[in-house]
Amino acid sequence: MGAMKARTHFEVARTGSEAMQEFLKSQENLRALTTTDEGLNWVKEDASKIQEVIKKYRDKGEEFEHLKPEDGFAGPPWKK
């Protein structure tokens, strides 16, 4: 599995969801990530390729769940 194509799965961990509870169980192993200028530039440069890949999977009938602004946090949810 995954020899020709990496298989990944992401689940949206919304506040109060089972996914968030599972996520927070491993909080001692977590660290916050930030986006660098290099990463933002990569997305801008490859935006058309990224959209092609997303379209390909949507055309196959695979659906993506989108994060909403209210899903965000001012800081890492495991830091009080």
C-alpha positions in Angstrom: 0.0 0.0 0.0 1.2 3.4 -0.9 3.9 2.2 -3.2 2.7 4.3 -6.1 0.9 7.0 -4.2 1.1 8.1 -0.7 -2.2 7.7 1.1 -3.1 10.1 3.8 -6.2 11.0 5.7 -6.9 14.1 7.6 -9.8 14.6 10.0 -11.0 18.0 11.1 -10.7 18.3 14.9 -13.3 20.8 15.8 -13.8 22.0 19.4 -15.8 19.5 21.4 -15.4 16.8 18.8 -14.2 13.2 19.4 -11.3 14.0 17.0 -10.2 17.0 19.2 -10.4 14.8 22.4 -8.2 12.2 20.7 -5.8 14.9 19.5 -5.5 16.4 23.0 -4.7 13.0 24.6 -1.2 13.3 23.1 -0.6 16.9 24.0 2.7 16.3 25.6 4.1 15.3 22.2 2.6 18.3 20.4 4.3 21.4 19.2 2.9 24.4 17.4 3.8 25.0 13.7 3.9 28.2 11.8 3.9 28.9 8.1 7.1 30.4 6.8 7.5 32.8 3.9 9.2 30.0 2.0 6.1 27.8 2.5 3.7 30.7 1.5 5.8 31.3 -1.6 5.7 27.6 -2.5 1.9 27.6 -2.3 1.7 30.7 -4.5 4.1 29.3 -7.1 2.4 25.8 -7.2 -1.2 27.0 -6.7 -2.3 25.8 -10.2 -0.8 22.4 -9.7 -2.4 22.1 -6.2 -5.8 23.0 -7.6 -5.4 20.4 -10.4 -4.8 17.7 -7.9 -7.8 18.8 -5.8 -10.0 18.8 -8.9 -8.8 15.3 -9.9 -10.0 13.9 -6.6 -13.2 15.8 -6.6 -13.9 14.6 -10.1 -13.5 11.0 -8.8 -16.2 11.8 -6.2 -13.8 12.1 -3.2 -15.0 14.8 -0.9 -12.9 17.1 1.2 -13.9 18.6 4.5 -13.0 22.2 4.9 -11.9 24.0 8.0 -14.0 27.0 8.9 -12.7 30.3 10.5 -14.4 29.3 13.8 -12.3 26.1 13.8 -9.2 28.1 14.5 -7.5 29.0 17.8 -5.7 32.1 18.9 -3.0 29.8 20.2 -2.4 26.1 20.5 -5.5 24.5 22.2 -3.3 22.4 24.5 -1.7 25.5 26.1 -4.0 27.2 28.7 
